[in-house]
Amino acid sequence: QVQLVESGGGLVQTGGSLRLSCAASGRTFSRNTMAWFRQASGKEREFVAKITYSGDGTYAADSMKGRFTISRDNAKNTLYLQMNSLKPEDTAVYYCNTYGPSWTWGQGTQVTVSS
């Protein structure tokens, strides 16, 4: 079992920024395409962004384009999500995982954006 650990969430005001981090214990990300997901209270988990191993190929969901930037540091085995211009609708628990067959989901990190 791989333990995914997300961090960096918190409470910010509308228009604020946060940088989320994701690390894994027991296994490296290897060459997997990695991704961020989020789940708002009472809603289904949704895709946020993904990034290839090299970092050259990135994609973000339409509602996040221009505001969120996904990146990774393979040497540190760490995945990041830079979140700018945050909106109340971004409030959710954010999770990381592979974009392929999922590993066991971590606890996520709570992002709360106040209006």
N, C-alpha and C positions, 0 to 999 in steps of 0.2 A: 504494500500500500504506500502510495505517495501522499505526503502531507503538504498541501498547498497553504501558504500563509500570505494573506493580503494585509496591507497596512497603509497608513497615510490618510485615511478618511477623517472626517470631522464635520464640524458645523461652520458653514460660511454663509455670507450674504450673497444675494443675487449679484452676479457680475464678478464674483470672486474666483479664486483659483485654488486648486489642490493638485498634488502629484501623488498618485497611488503607486505602490510598489508590490511586487509579487515575487515570492521566493518559494522554493520547494526543498523539502528535506527528504532524504532517502533516494533521490533520483534527480538527475539534471534534466534540463529542458531538452537537451540533445539538439537535434536538428528539426525538432517539431515546429510547425507554425503555431504560435501562441495567440491567445485571444483574451479579451476582457468581455465580461457579460455583466448584466445588472438585473436586479429584481426589486421592483417597488412593492410595497406592502399590498397584498391582495392581488398581485398581478403575476403573470408568467415571466420567467427569466427571458431576457432578450439579449441579442447580440449587440455589442458596442463597437469593437474594433479588433482587427487581427494584424499580425505581422509575421512575415516569413523569417526563416533562420538568419538570412543575410541582412535583414532589415530593409532591404530595397523594396520589397513589396508590402505595402500597407493598405488597409482599407478600413474605413469607418462607416457606420450606419449613417444614413442621410441626416438624421436629426443631430448628429454629433460632428459632422464634417465642418471643418473650419474652426472648431472649438476644442476638440479632443485630439491629442496626438499620442499614438502608441509608439513605444520604442523598447529596445532590449539591449542588454549588455551581456553577451554570451560569456565573457570572461568571468563575470560576477554571477552568472546564472540568475539574472534578475530581469523581470519584466516591469515596465513602467506605463503609466497612463497620465499624461499631463492634461489637466482639465481646466480650461479657461472659460470665461464668460458663462459661468454656471447659472442655471435657471432652477426655479423650484421643481420643475418637472424632472430634473436630474436626480432628485432625491431617491435613493435606492441603496440596497446593499450591492456592492461591486465585487465580483468574483473573477479570478483568472483561471484558465485551464488551457489545455491543448485545443486546437481547432479541429483536430482529427478525433479519433476515439478518446473520449474524455477520461481523465483520471478522476479519482474521488474528489468531489467538491470540498473546498475548504469552508471556513466560516464566513469568509467575505469581510469587507470593511464598509462600515456605514458612512454614507455621504448624505448630509442633510443641508439643503440650501433654503435659507429663509428669504421671504419676500419683503 
